[in-house]
Amino acid sequence: MFKWEEKVVKTIEKHTQKDLVKEILLWKKKREAIILAHVYQPGEIQDIADFTGDSLFLSQQAAQTNAKVIVFCGVHFMAETAAILSPEKIVLLPEVKAGCPMADMAPAEKVKSKIKELPKAVVISYVNSSAAVKSLSDYCCTSANAVQVAQTIPVEKDILFLPDMNLANFTAKRSKRKIVPWPGFCSVHHLLTRDDVIKAKKLHPQALLLVHPECRPEVCDLADYIGSTRGIINFVSNNPTKEYIIGTELGIFYPLKKNNPDKQFFPASEKMICQNMKLITLEKILYSLKNLEPRITVPEDIRKKSLKALNRMLEIT
Ligand code: SF4
């Protein structure tokens, strides 16, 4: 156990949840901090956040505040994106081991070699990638705007799309562009099978099926709506249907139920839990605020290049 982990364990023993929240809010004020929580985070963490949402939205919100410290309750690449957009702020990731297996499937060195193999291809990287990979890219994209970004690339050009092959295939289909997918995938969304979905549909025949584009193509083919986490949340808010089968990480049930108490939600599969997203706890947030660690930083040359790719996306969308 690392020294800082021992300190966290001691902190846990000392606090009840109510006391913890009180103390977090005090330290948040003292540090002039804001707390960001991805919608896959546990409910008690979403409850104390200043902003909840998807990763890019959170980093953009944080950049617009005067906060000196950002506490990012999410995974490593998300905190890096916050550091790219807010270089003057301290960015904390309360659990430094909270990584993203999909982002890790595209290490920068391997991406560099692939770019050498395809020198004429335009490189689009999904925001769920490391800062180093973003810095090698021509454009970034989100799951909400991947199709729009790809459509700006001339049809005769090849696109190297990374790291998610399922989002790449979805984007290729909708944008009608020639996409070379990187062979990565989200271990949570890729788990969902066509059989899981058929079973859920049989159990809830009246429900609409909403899935994330990180799901397999054969799963997306059965969906009534395919969209980002924000897209799914907005779809439900604007739709009169009362029952939904949800094909994304189960943390999204918290805002869905909170915002729509009159509607019912069923998981497309109970297996869709991102363990990395559940590593952050209230105790670790308190520790981070008190000690201003673990900090996430991005070397300035990588930050500038990544920012360029992010800005090129924002210019389009
Ligand atoms: S849900 Fe998937 S993409 Fe998101 S952090 Fe977990 S493994 Fe990565």
Residues whose N, C-alpha, C, O or C-beta is under 5 A from the ligand:
A	BS01	SF4	V75 G99 C100 P101 M102 N128 C186 S187 V188 E249 C274
